[in-house]
Amino acid sequence: MKVYTLKVEGMTCPHCEMIIEKELKTLFPELILVKADRNKKEVTLKVLQELDLNKVSKAIEKLGYKITETE
């Protein structure tokens, strides 16, 4: 299992977290876990195989948030 963490700016409320989680689960059904945390300013992803973080980052940025770092 692979775990990725993306630093995301612009999440200010639970609704922001929900929007990101819902969108990523819809676009990337292979994700086992998507957890957005506005307090830590990060999104954690768990998946069994490799994941194209470029596509994930673009999906989050289309929602109006900014990716500052990926791990």
C-alpha positions in Angstrom: 0.0 0.0 0.0 1.2 3.5 -0.8 0.5 6.6 1.2 0.8 10.1 -0.3 0.5 13.4 1.5 -0.2 16.6 -0.4 0.1 20.0 1.3 -2.9 22.1 0.4 -3.6 25.7 1.1 -7.1 27.3 1.0 -9.1 24.8 3.1 -10.9 26.8 5.7 -13.9 24.7 6.9 -15.3 21.1 7.0 -17.1 21.8 3.7 -13.7 22.4 2.0 -12.5 19.0 3.3 -15.7 17.3 2.1 -15.5 18.8 -1.4 -11.9 17.6 -1.9 -12.6 14.1 -0.5 -15.7 13.6 -2.6 -14.1 14.9 -5.8 -11.0 12.7 -5.4 -13.1 9.6 -4.6 -15.1 10.2 -7.7 -12.2 10.8 -10.0 -9.9 8.2 -8.6 -12.0 5.1 -7.5 -8.8 3.2 -6.9 -8.2 5.3 -3.7 -8.7 3.3 -0.5 -8.6 6.4 1.7 -8.9 10.1 1.1 -8.6 12.3 4.1 -8.5 16.1 3.9 -7.4 18.0 7.0 -7.8 21.8 7.1 -5.9 22.1 10.4 -2.8 20.3 9.1 -3.3 21.8 5.6 -2.9 18.4 4.0 -4.7 15.7 2.0 -3.7 12.1 2.7 -4.2 9.4 0.1 -3.9 5.6 0.4 -3.8 3.4 -2.7 -2.6 -0.1 -3.6 -0.7 0.9 -6.7 1.1 4.0 -8.0 -0.9 7.1 -8.3 -0.4 10.0 -10.7 0.0 12.9 -8.3 0.0 15.3 -11.2 -3.6 14.4 -12.0 -4.6 14.5 -8.3 -3.0 17.9 -7.9 -4.7 19.3 -11.0 -8.1 18.0 -9.7 -7.6 19.7 -6.4 -6.5 23.0 -8.0 -9.5 22.9 -10.3 -11.6 23.1 -7.1 -9.8 26.4 -6.2 -7.1 25.1 -3.7 -3.4 25.4 -4.0 -0.9 22.5 -3.8 2.3 23.6 -2.1 4.1 20.2 -1.7 3.7 16.5 -2.5 5.2 13.6 -0.7 
